[in-house]
Amino acid sequence: MTEEIAAIRESRLQKVQHEIDRYEHPLFEWKAQSVEKGVEVTVSLRHSGIHDDPYRFSLTAREIDGMAFEWDFQRQLYNYLHDYLVEMFTRSPQIREY
């Protein structure tokens, strides 16, 4: 990887991390890491033991570089938090018991 590409990836990671730092929640924490096609955000519960499987979603370079990044990030974070909570159900009409 060239230094220029590494610098671009680091810049994108810092941009996402800066946006993540604007959010705080008593139940969840999040972190970001650089991946080949952008940045991966990991959402997990602050207190382990209840549900220890983190939820991950990726942001593409195009999304991060877009003019509406802050709004797109918020929309995605809220959508994925919703999905993460739904995945925590241990029983619901949609879960088939065999």
C-alpha positions as CSV (number, residue, x, y, z in Angstrom):
1,M,0.0,0.0,0.0
2,T,1.4,3.4,-0.9
3,E,1.8,6.2,1.6
4,E,-0.9,8.2,-0.2
5,I,-3.4,5.4,0.0
6,A,-2.6,4.8,3.7
7,A,-3.0,8.6,4.3
8,I,-6.4,8.6,2.6
9,R,-7.6,5.5,4.6
10,E,-6.4,7.1,7.9
11,S,-8.2,10.3,7.0
12,R,-11.4,8.4,6.4
13,L,-11.0,6.5,9.6
14,Q,-10.4,9.8,11.5
15,K,-13.5,11.3,9.9
16,V,-15.7,8.4,11.0
17,Q,-14.1,8.3,14.5
18,H,-14.8,12.1,14.8
19,E,-18.4,11.5,13.9
20,I,-18.7,8.5,16.3
21,D,-17.3,10.7,19.1
22,R,-20.3,13.0,18.8
23,Y,-22.6,10.2,20.0
24,E,-22.9,8.8,23.5
25,H,-25.4,6.3,24.8
26,P,-25.7,4.6,28.2
27,L,-26.2,1.1,26.7
28,F,-24.0,1.1,23.6
29,E,-20.5,1.9,22.6
30,W,-19.0,2.0,19.2
31,K,-15.6,2.0,17.5
32,A,-14.3,2.2,14.0
33,Q,-11.6,0.4,12.1
34,S,-10.2,0.8,8.6
35,V,-11.1,-2.0,6.2
36,E,-10.2,-2.4,2.5
37,K,-13.3,-0.7,1.1
38,G,-13.9,2.0,3.8
39,V,-14.5,1.8,7.5
40,E,-16.2,-0.8,9.7
41,V,-18.2,0.4,12.7
42,T,-18.7,-2.0,15.6
43,V,-21.6,-1.5,18.0
44,S,-21.6,-3.4,21.2
45,L,-23.3,-3.2,24.6
46,R,-21.3,-1.3,27.3
47,H,-22.0,-4.1,29.8
48,S,-21.2,-7.6,28.7
49,G,-23.0,-10.7,29.8
50,I,-26.5,-9.9,28.4
51,H,-25.7,-10.1,24.7
52,D,-22.0,-10.3,23.8
53,D,-22.3,-10.4,20.0
54,P,-21.3,-7.0,18.5
55,Y,-23.1,-5.6,15.5
56,R,-21.0,-4.4,12.6
57,F,-21.7,-2.3,9.6
58,S,-19.5,-0.9,6.9
59,L,-19.2,2.6,5.4
60,T,-17.8,2.8,1.9
61,A,-15.3,5.4,0.8
62,R,-18.0,7.0,-1.3
63,E,-20.3,7.4,1.8
64,I,-17.5,8.8,3.9
65,D,-16.4,11.2,1.2
66,G,-20.0,12.3,0.5
67,M,-21.2,15.8,1.3
68,A,-24.0,14.5,3.4
69,F,-21.8,12.1,5.4
70,E,-22.9,13.4,8.9
71,W,-26.6,12.8,8.1
72,D,-26.0,9.5,6.3
73,F,-23.9,8.3,9.3
74,Q,-26.7,9.2,11.7
75,R,-29.3,7.5,9.6
76,Q,-27.2,4.4,9.4
77,L,-26.3,4.3,13.0
78,Y,-29.9,4.6,14.1
79,N,-31.0,2.0,11.6
80,Y,-28.3,-0.4,12.7
81,L,-29.0,0.2,16.4
82,H,-32.6,-0.8,15.6
83,D,-31.5,-3.9,13.9
84,Y,-29.1,-4.8,16.7
85,L,-31.9,-4.5,19.3
86,V,-34.2,-6.6,17.2
87,E,-31.5,-9.3,16.9
88,M,-31.4,-9.5,20.7
89,F,-35.0,-10.9,21.0
90,T,-34.9,-14.3,22.5
91,R,-38.5,-14.9,21.7
92,S,-40.9,-13.3,19.2
93,P,-43.6,-14.4,16.8
94,Q,-41.0,-14.3,14.0
95,I,-38.6,-16.7,15.7
96,R,-39.6,-20.2,14.8
97,E,-39.2,-22.8,17.5
98,Y,-38.5,-26.3,16.3
